[in-house]
Amino acid sequence: MQTEIKKIVIVGGGTAGWITAGRIASEHKQNPLISITLIESPDVKPIGVGEGTWPSMRDTLKKIGISEAELLHCCDASFKQASKFINWEMNSKDSKSQSNHYYHPFSLPATDKDFIKQLFTQHNSTNSIENYFSQAACYQSILCEKNLAPKQITTPEYGFVANYGYHLDAAKFSKLLQQHCTNNLNVKHVLTHVDSVNSHDNGDIASVSTDTCGSVEGDLFIDCTGAKSLLLGKHFNIPFISKKSVLFNDSALAIQVPYEDESTPIVSSTLSTAQTAGWIWDIGLQSRRGVGHVYSSAHTSDELAESDLRNYIAQTVSAAKAEELSVKKLTINPGFHEKLWHRNCVAVGMSAGFIEPLEASALVMIEQAAKMITEQLPVTRKCMEVTAKRFNKKMIAHWQQIIDFLKLHYVLSKRIDSPYWLDNKDNSTIPDSLNEMLTLWQHQIPSQYDIPQSEPLFPAASYQYVLYGMNFHTKSYPYSGEEGKKMSHVSKDIQFKRRKLAQVLEPNRVLINKIKQYGLTKI
């Protein structure tokens, strides 16, 4: 079929639907033949938990045309510079200090290969829990420790001093995207229920029938219906590949925690604190924290998980207040569909799959999918077959890397205080691809050669931060006096940046308030 692709129908709103609509509409706004209709149920309410993004969101928002000042003003957003992992290496009761932690910053470590090798030699010889790789190889952890912003008021919109993403209110973010897309990008927004999916004789989707707006026809249908996967999963019956045998977490409890007052510092990193059967996220927005417990229902009960969550919250608010806060239960089905683009239907967001929120991969997968659909938007139905094949290969590779990378966090832990942590290190639950890399990394540092796909989600630096943040040992490399001098020079430069930036950058809350009052310079 050589049918031209003109009518794009997105079924489902939320972050997935509106980011996809915004990317396509902004990229193809000069083409009057392309129309975009987003159908959204009026009854689906957003969860409204705090959510973290990667630095890639800055480019996404620039492409869509939303100002950074508007984002900060409308979405209760703050700056995120890293993930901070607390008590992942071992239970705090077993460690020398009250808690052990490490950072996975958004800024790359020192890229000098000799310096990295020599740093590992020093690290292996001292084996000190106070000697964190991210502190020695990167300047950014000091900014997180002091809750500092990644830029200054004079830094242009989306520019940075230290690389950053955002913490934001997902419900408010979707609303901002919706308003921008409908007001500025000519996206048609239809509030109605989809009753059925109608097929062409060849098996493609011809239209969707709605309860109040009749039938909506399209050439390309984008499934953003969340875990229901109304088009890809239910209509086309594309099999779902469960990864629960690798990543056990299938439940979450979420609570919104208010600050004590308007001057409470806003944390610069997502806090991920290990528990006996999962971990607790803690995300600082402008007006509140989003806190939640992700856990395995096979290893604990909802009641015990909630007790652990409220005990965690009671460390920063009164025990009485912690008990008063309402909790939302979320169910996770870890895995993804074996194809994400089938015939003239492509799934984005939870319609495609979902893995636990460790390392905040959900939004970046939406960004990746929306970007590729936009940049590879097929001109004809025949072209779509080629595009779909490429899309499936690329996105499945991303899913597989996410699973290996998240599993790495659990495998490296020295925690033995519960069946959950012991089961996570059971070799039968570890993918062969990850086991191969762990064998290799005993003898050489993670590098770009370990990642077969182009444009990976996690570069070699991410593996280095996690491996050496959790005291993984790679073979020591002897180095000469000249190399030692070089190492000293690089190390001094990093430490200088740490001191200098800690002096000139302001706290998150101070900068956010200034931006909301004065705005930022447009790039």
C-alpha positions as CSV (number, residue, x, y, z in Angstrom):
1,M,0.0,0.0,0.0
2,Q,1.3,3.5,-0.9
3,T,-1.3,5.3,1.2
4,E,0.2,8.6,2.5
5,I,0.4,9.1,6.2
6,K,-1.6,12.2,7.0
7,K,-3.9,11.6,9.9
8,I,-2.1,10.8,13.2
9,V,-4.4,9.7,16.0
10,I,-3.0,9.4,19.6
11,V,-5.2,7.4,21.9
12,G,-4.5,8.4,25.5
13,G,-3.0,11.6,27.0
14,G,-0.8,11.9,30.1
15,T,2.9,12.5,29.7
16,A,3.3,9.9,27.0
17,G,0.5,11.2,24.8
18,W,1.3,14.9,25.1
19,I,5.1,14.6,24.7
20,T,4.5,12.5,21.5
21,A,2.0,15.0,20.2
22,G,4.3,17.9,21.0
23,R,7.3,16.3,19.3
24,I,5.5,15.4,16.1
25,A,3.5,18.7,15.9
26,S,6.5,20.9,16.4
27,E,8.7,19.0,14.0
28,H,6.1,18.8,11.2
29,K,4.2,22.1,11.8
30,Q,5.2,23.4,8.3
31,N,3.4,20.4,6.7
32,P,-0.3,21.4,6.4
33,L,-1.2,17.9,5.3
34,I,-0.4,16.3,8.6
35,S,-3.1,16.5,11.3
36,I,-2.8,15.3,14.9
37,T,-5.7,14.3,17.1
38,L,-5.3,13.2,20.7
39,I,-8.2,11.3,22.2
40,E,-8.2,11.3,26.0
41,S,-10.7,9.8,28.5
42,P,-12.2,12.4,30.8
43,D,-12.3,9.9,33.6
44,V,-8.6,8.9,33.8
45,K,-7.1,10.8,36.7
46,P,-3.3,11.2,36.8
47,I,-1.5,9.6,39.8
48,G,0.3,12.9,40.6
49,V,3.5,11.4,42.2
50,G,6.7,13.3,41.9
51,E,8.7,12.1,38.8
52,G,12.3,12.4,37.7
53,T,13.7,13.1,34.3
54,W,17.0,12.8,32.6
55,P,18.9,15.8,31.1
56,S,17.5,14.7,27.7
57,M,14.2,16.4,28.8
58,R,15.8,19.8,28.3
59,D,16.2,19.1,24.6
60,T,12.7,17.6,24.4
61,L,11.2,20.7,25.9
62,K,13.2,23.0,23.6
63,K,12.1,21.1,20.6
64,I,8.4,21.3,21.7
65,G,8.8,25.0,22.4
66,I,8.1,25.3,26.1
67,S,10.1,27.8,28.1
68,E,12.1,26.5,31.1
69,A,10.8,29.3,33.3
70,E,7.3,28.3,32.4
71,L,8.1,24.7,33.4
72,L,9.4,25.7,36.8
73,H,6.5,28.0,37.4
74,C,3.7,25.6,36.3
75,C,4.9,22.1,37.3
76,D,6.2,22.5,40.8
77,A,9.5,21.5,39.2
78,S,13.0,21.5,40.6
79,F,16.5,20.6,39.4
80,K,17.8,17.0,39.5
81,Q,21.5,16.4,39.1
82,A,21.9,12.8,40.2
83,S,20.5,9.7,41.8
84,K,21.8,9.1,45.4
85,F,21.7,5.4,46.5
86,I,21.6,5.0,50.3
87,N,22.2,1.6,52.0
88,W,22.4,-0.3,48.8
89,E,25.9,-1.7,49.4
90,M,25.0,-3.0,52.8
91,N,22.5,-2.6,55.6
92,S,23.4,0.4,57.6
93,K,23.4,-1.8,60.7
94,D,26.3,-3.8,59.2
95,S,28.3,-0.8,58.0
96,K,30.9,1.3,59.7
97,S,28.9,4.4,59.3
98,Q,25.2,5.0,60.0
99,S,24.5,4.9,56.3
100,N,26.5,4.2,53.2
101,H,25.8,5.9,49.9
102,Y,27.0,6.8,46.5
103,Y,26.0,9.1,43.6
104,H,25.2,8.4,40.0
105,P,25.6,12.0,38.7
106,F,24.5,13.4,35.3
107,S,27.9,14.9,34.7
108,L,30.5,12.5,33.2
109,P,33.5,11.4,35.2
110,A,37.0,12.5,34.2
111,T,37.4,11.0,30.7
112,D,41.2,10.5,30.9
113,K,41.5,6.7,30.7
114,D,44.9,6.6,32.5
115,F,43.5,8.7,35.3
116,I,40.5,6.3,35.7
117,K,42.8,3.3,35.8
118,Q,45.1,4.9,38.4
119,L,42.1,5.9,40.4
120,F,40.9,2.3,40.6
121,T,44.4,1.2,41.7
122,Q,44.2,3.7,44.6
123,H,40.6,2.7,45.3
124,N,41.4,-1.0,45.4
125,S,44.4,-0.5,47.7
126,T,42.6,1.6,50.2
127,N,39.1,0.0,49.9
128,S,37.7,2.7,52.0
129,I,34.0,3.2,52.1
130,E,34.6,6.9,52.4
131,N,36.5,6.9,49.1
132,Y,33.6,7.2,46.6
133,F,34.4,7.1,42.9
134,S,31.9,9.9,42.1
135,Q,33.7,12.2,44.5
136,A,37.1,11.5,43.1
137,A,36.2,11.4,39.4
138,C,33.5,14.1,39.2
139,Y,32.7,17.5,40.7
140,Q,28.9,17.2,40.8
141,S,28.4,15.2,44.0
142,I,29.4,18.2,46.2
143,L,26.6,20.2,44.6
144,C,24.1,17.5,45.5
145,E,25.5,17.3,49.1
146,K,24.9,21.1,49.5
147,N,21.5,21.1,47.6
148,L,22.9,23.6,45.1
149,A,21.5,24.5,41.7
150,P,23.2,23.4,38.5
151,K,23.2,26.9,37.0
152,Q,23.0,30.6,37.7
153,I,20.3,33.2,37.0
154,T,22.6,34.5,34.2
155,T,22.8,31.0,32.5
156,P,20.4,30.9,29.5
157,E,17.3,28.7,29.4
158,Y,18.3,25.0,29.2
159,G,22.0,25.9,29.5
160,F,23.9,24.5,32.4
161,V,27.0,24.8,34.6
162,A,26.5,21.2,35.8
163,N,24.4,18.8,33.8
164,Y,20.8,18.4,35.0
165,G,17.3,17.1,34.5
166,Y,14.1,17.8,36.6
167,H,11.9,16.6,39.4
168,L,8.3,17.6,38.5
169,D,4.7,16.9,39.3
170,A,3.6,14.6,36.5
171,A,0.0,15.7,36.5
172,K,0.9,19.4,36.2
173,F,3.4,18.6,33.6
174,S,0.8,16.8,31.4
175,K,-1.5,19.8,31.8
176,L,1.2,22.2,30.6
177,L,2.0,20.0,27.6
178,Q,-1.7,19.8,26.8
179,Q,-2.2,23.5,26.9
180,H,0.9,24.2,24.8
181,C,0.1,21.6,22.2
182,T,-3.5,22.7,21.7
183,N,-2.9,26.5,21.9
184,N,0.4,26.7,19.9
185,L,0.8,23.5,17.9
186,N,-2.6,22.9,16.4
187,V,-3.1,19.5,18.1
188,K,-6.8,18.6,18.3
189,H,-7.9,17.5,21.8
190,V,-10.9,15.2,22.1
191,L,-12.2,14.3,25.5
192,T,-14.2,11.0,25.1
193,H,-14.1,7.3,25.7
194,V,-12.9,4.9,23.1
195,D,-15.5,2.1,22.8
196,S,-14.0,-0.1,20.1
197,V,-11.2,-0.4,17.5
198,N,-12.2,-0.9,13.9
199,S,-10.0,-2.6,11.3
200,H,-9.4,-2.4,7.6
201,D,-9.6,-5.5,5.5
202,N,-5.8,-5.8,5.6
203,G,-5.7,-5.8,9.4
204,D,-4.6,-2.2,9.9
205,I,-6.5,0.0,12.3
206,A,-9.0,2.1,10.3
207,S,-10.6,4.0,13.1
208,V,-11.6,4.1,16.8
209,S,-15.2,4.5,17.8
210,T,-16.0,6.8,20.7
211,D,-19.0,7.3,22.9
212,T,-19.6,11.0,22.2
213,C,-17.6,11.9,19.1
214,G,-18.4,9.1,16.7
215,S,-15.7,7.4,14.7
216,V,-12.2,8.9,14.4
217,E,-10.2,7.7,11.4
218,G,-6.4,7.7,11.1
219,D,-3.4,6.5,9.1
220,L,-1.1,6.0,12.1
221,F,-2.4,5.2,15.6
222,I,-0.2,5.8,18.7
223,D,-1.2,3.8,21.7
224,C,-0.7,5.9,24.9
225,T,-3.4,4.1,27.0
226,G,-1.0,3.1,29.8
227,A,-1.0,-0.3,31.2
228,K,-4.3,-1.2,29.5
229,S,-2.4,-1.1,26.1
230,L,-5.8,-0.8,24.4
231,L,-4.5,-1.0,20.8
232,L,-1.2,-2.9,20.8
233,G,-2.0,-5.3,23.7
234,K,-5.8,-5.8,23.6
235,H,-6.6,-5.2,19.9
236,F,-3.5,-6.7,18.3
237,N,-2.8,-9.2,21.1
238,I,1.0,-8.6,20.9
239,P,2.5,-10.8,23.6
240,F,3.9,-9.3,26.8
241,I,7.3,-10.4,28.0
242,S,7.4,-10.4,31.8
243,K,10.7,-9.7,33.5
244,K,9.4,-10.4,37.0
245,S,11.9,-13.3,37.4
246,V,14.7,-10.8,37.0
247,L,13.4,-7.6,38.6
248,F,11.0,-8.7,41.4
249,N,9.4,-5.4,42.3
250,D,5.7,-5.4,41.4
251,S,4.1,-3.0,43.9
252,A,4.5,0.6,45.1
253,L,3.0,2.9,47.7
254,A,3.2,6.6,47.1
255,I,2.7,9.5,49.5
256,Q,2.9,13.3,49.1
257,V,4.9,14.8,52.0
258,P,4.6,18.6,52.6
259,Y,7.6,20.6,53.7
260,E,7.8,22.1,57.1
261,D,7.9,25.6,55.7
262,E,8.7,27.5,52.4
263,S,12.4,27.8,53.2
264,T,13.0,24.0,53.5
265,P,16.0,23.1,51.2
266,I,15.1,21.3,47.9
267,V,17.3,18.2,47.4
268,S,19.3,18.1,44.2
269,S,19.1,14.4,43.7
270,T,16.6,11.6,43.7
271,L,17.1,9.7,46.9
272,S,16.8,5.9,46.6
273,T,17.1,4.2,50.0
274,A,17.2,0.4,50.1
275,Q,14.8,-1.5,52.4
276,T,14.5,-5.2,53.3
277,A,12.3,-6.0,50.3
278,G,12.7,-3.0,48.0
279,W,13.6,0.6,48.1
280,I,12.1,4.1,48.9
281,W,12.2,7.0,46.5
282,D,12.3,10.6,47.7
283,I,11.9,13.4,45.2
284,G,12.0,17.0,46.2
285,L,9.6,19.4,44.4
286,Q,9.1,23.0,45.2
287,S,6.1,22.6,47.5
288,R,6.4,19.0,48.7
289,R,8.3,15.8,48.4
290,G,7.1,12.8,46.5
291,V,8.0,9.7,48.5
292,G,7.2,6.1,47.7
293,H,8.1,2.5,48.5
294,V,8.8,0.1,45.6
295,Y,8.8,-3.5,46.7
296,S,8.3,-7.2,45.9
297,S,4.9,-8.6,47.0
298,A,6.6,-12.1,47.1
299,H,9.0,-10.8,49.8
300,T,6.8,-8.6,52.0
301,S,3.2,-7.6,52.6
302,D,1.5,-4.3,51.8
303,E,1.1,-3.7,55.5
304,L,4.8,-4.1,56.3
305,A,5.8,-2.1,53.2
306,E,3.5,0.8,54.4
307,S,5.0,0.6,57.9
308,D,8.5,0.9,56.4
309,L,7.4,3.8,54.3
310,R,5.8,5.7,57.2
311,N,8.8,5.0,59.5
312,Y,11.1,6.5,56.8
313,I,8.9,9.6,56.5
314,A,8.8,9.9,60.3
315,Q,12.5,10.7,60.2
316,T,11.8,14.1,58.7
317,V,8.3,14.8,60.0
318,S,6.5,13.9,63.2
319,A,5.4,10.3,63.7
320,A,1.8,11.6,64.0
321,K,2.1,13.5,60.8
322,A,3.6,10.5,59.0
323,E,0.6,8.4,60.0
324,E,-1.9,11.1,58.8
325,L,-0.7,11.2,55.2
326,S,-2.8,9.3,52.7
327,V,-1.1,6.6,50.6
328,K,-1.8,5.4,47.0
329,K,-1.2,1.8,46.0
330,L,0.3,1.2,42.5
331,T,0.7,-2.1,40.8
332,I,3.7,-2.8,38.5
333,N,3.9,-5.5,35.8
334,P,7.6,-5.4,34.9
335,G,8.2,-6.2,31.3
336,F,7.4,-5.0,27.7
337,H,5.6,-6.2,24.6
338,E,7.6,-8.2,22.2
339,K,6.8,-5.7,19.4
340,L,6.2,-2.0,20.0
341,W,5.2,-1.1,16.5
342,H,2.8,-3.4,14.7
343,R,1.1,-2.6,11.4
344,N,0.0,1.0,11.7
345,C,0.0,1.1,15.5
346,V,2.9,2.1,17.8
347,A,2.9,2.1,21.6
348,V,4.6,4.7,23.7
349,G,4.9,4.8,27.5
350,M,3.3,2.2,29.7
351,S,1.4,0.8,26.7
352,A,4.8,-0.5,25.5
353,G,6.0,-1.6,28.9
354,F,7.2,-0.6,32.3
355,I,10.1,-1.4,34.6
356,E,10.3,-0.2,38.2
357,P,11.3,3.5,38.6
358,L,14.9,2.9,39.7
359,E,17.1,5.3,37.6
360,A,13.9,7.0,36.3
361,S,13.9,5.3,32.9
362,A,10.1,5.7,32.2
363,L,10.1,9.3,30.9
364,V,13.3,8.8,28.9
365,M,11.7,5.9,27.1
366,I,8.8,8.1,26.2
367,E,11.2,10.7,24.9
368,Q,13.2,8.1,22.9
369,A,10.0,6.7,21.3
370,A,8.6,10.1,20.5
371,K,11.9,11.3,19.1
372,M,12.2,8.3,16.7
373,I,8.6,8.4,15.6
374,T,8.9,12.2,14.9
375,E,12.3,12.0,13.0
376,Q,11.4,8.8,11.1
377,L,7.7,9.6,10.5
378,P,6.8,7.4,7.5
379,V,5.6,9.2,4.4
380,T,3.6,6.2,3.1
381,R,2.2,2.9,4.5
382,K,4.9,1.0,2.7
383,C,7.6,3.1,4.3
384,M,6.0,2.3,7.7
385,E,7.0,-1.3,7.5
386,V,10.7,-0.3,7.3
387,T,10.3,2.3,10.1
388,A,8.5,-0.2,12.3
389,K,11.2,-2.8,12.0
390,R,13.9,-0.2,12.9
391,F,11.8,1.1,15.8
392,N,11.3,-2.3,17.3
393,K,14.9,-3.2,17.1
394,K,16.0,0.1,18.7
395,M,13.4,0.1,21.5
396,I,13.8,-3.5,22.4
397,A,17.6,-2.9,22.8
398,H,16.8,-0.1,25.1
399,W,14.5,-2.3,27.2
400,Q,17.1,-5.0,27.5
401,Q,19.8,-2.5,28.6
402,I,17.5,-1.0,31.2
403,I,16.8,-4.5,32.7
404,D,20.5,-5.3,32.8
405,F,21.5,-2.0,34.3
406,L,18.8,-2.0,37.0
407,K,19.6,-5.6,37.9
408,L,23.3,-4.6,38.3
409,H,22.3,-2.5,41.3
410,Y,20.9,-5.5,43.1
411,V,23.6,-8.0,42.1
412,L,26.4,-5.8,43.5
413,S,24.8,-5.3,46.9
414,K,26.5,-7.0,49.8
415,R,23.2,-7.0,51.7
416,I,22.3,-10.4,53.1
417,D,19.7,-9.3,55.7
418,S,16.6,-10.7,53.9
419,P,15.6,-13.3,51.3
420,Y,14.9,-10.4,48.9
421,W,18.5,-9.4,48.6
422,L,19.7,-13.0,48.5
423,D,17.3,-13.9,45.8
424,N,18.4,-10.9,43.7
425,K,21.9,-12.3,43.7
426,D,20.8,-15.9,42.8
427,N,22.5,-16.6,39.5
428,S,19.3,-18.0,38.0
429,T,17.8,-14.5,38.2
430,I,20.8,-12.7,36.5
431,P,20.6,-12.3,32.7
432,D,23.5,-14.0,30.8
433,S,24.4,-10.7,29.2
434,L,25.0,-9.1,32.6
435,N,27.0,-12.0,33.9
436,E,29.3,-11.8,30.9
437,M,29.9,-8.1,31.6
438,L,30.6,-8.7,35.3
439,T,33.2,-11.3,34.3
440,L,34.8,-8.9,31.9
441,W,34.7,-6.0,34.4
442,Q,36.8,-7.9,36.9
443,H,39.7,-7.3,34.5
444,Q,38.9,-4.1,32.6
445,I,37.0,-0.9,33.1
446,P,33.5,-0.5,31.5
447,S,33.9,1.2,28.1
448,Q,31.9,2.0,25.0
449,Y,32.9,-1.4,23.6
450,D,30.7,-3.1,26.2
451,I,27.6,-1.5,24.8
452,P,26.7,-2.9,21.4
453,Q,23.8,-0.5,20.4
454,S,24.3,3.0,19.1
455,E,23.0,5.9,21.3
456,P,22.6,3.7,24.4
457,L,20.5,5.0,27.3
458,F,23.3,4.3,29.8
459,P,26.8,5.1,28.6
460,A,29.9,3.4,30.1
461,A,30.2,6.2,32.7
462,S,26.9,5.1,34.2
463,Y,28.2,1.6,34.8
464,Q,31.4,3.0,36.3
465,Y,29.4,5.1,38.8
466,V,27.4,2.1,40.0
467,L,30.2,-0.5,39.9
468,Y,32.7,1.6,41.8
469,G,30.1,3.4,44.0
470,M,29.4,-0.1,45.3
471,N,33.0,-1.0,45.7
472,F,33.3,-3.5,42.8
473,H,36.9,-4.5,42.2
474,T,38.5,-4.3,38.8
475,K,42.1,-5.5,38.4
476,S,44.6,-2.9,39.6
477,Y,46.8,-1.1,37.0
478,P,50.4,-0.3,38.0
479,Y,51.4,3.2,36.8
480,S,54.6,5.1,36.4
481,G,55.7,8.3,38.0
482,E,54.8,10.3,34.9
483,E,51.3,8.8,34.9
484,G,51.1,9.6,38.6
485,K,51.8,13.3,37.9
486,K,49.1,13.3,35.2
487,M,46.7,11.8,37.7
488,S,47.6,14.4,40.3
489,H,46.9,17.2,37.7
490,V,43.4,15.8,36.7
491,S,42.6,15.2,40.4
492,K,43.5,18.7,41.4
493,D,41.4,20.1,38.5
494,I,38.3,18.1,39.7
495,Q,38.8,19.2,43.3
496,F,39.2,22.9,42.2
497,K,35.9,22.7,40.3
498,R,34.2,21.2,43.4
499,R,35.4,24.0,45.6
500,K,34.7,26.8,43.0
501,L,31.2,25.7,42.0
502,A,30.3,25.1,45.7
503,Q,31.2,28.8,46.2
504,V,29.4,30.4,43.2
505,L,26.2,28.3,42.8
506,E,23.1,29.1,44.9
507,P,20.8,26.7,46.7
508,N,18.0,25.2,44.5
509,R,15.2,27.0,46.2
510,V,17.0,30.4,45.9
511,L,17.6,30.1,42.2
512,I,14.1,28.7,41.4
513,N,12.5,31.6,43.2
514,K,14.6,34.0,41.2
515,I,13.7,32.3,37.9
516,K,10.0,32.5,38.8
517,Q,10.4,36.2,39.5
518,Y,12.7,37.3,36.7
519,G,12.7,34.5,34.1
520,L,15.8,33.3,32.2
521,T,17.6,34.5,29.1
522,K,16.3,32.8,26.0
523,I,18.9,30.7,24.1
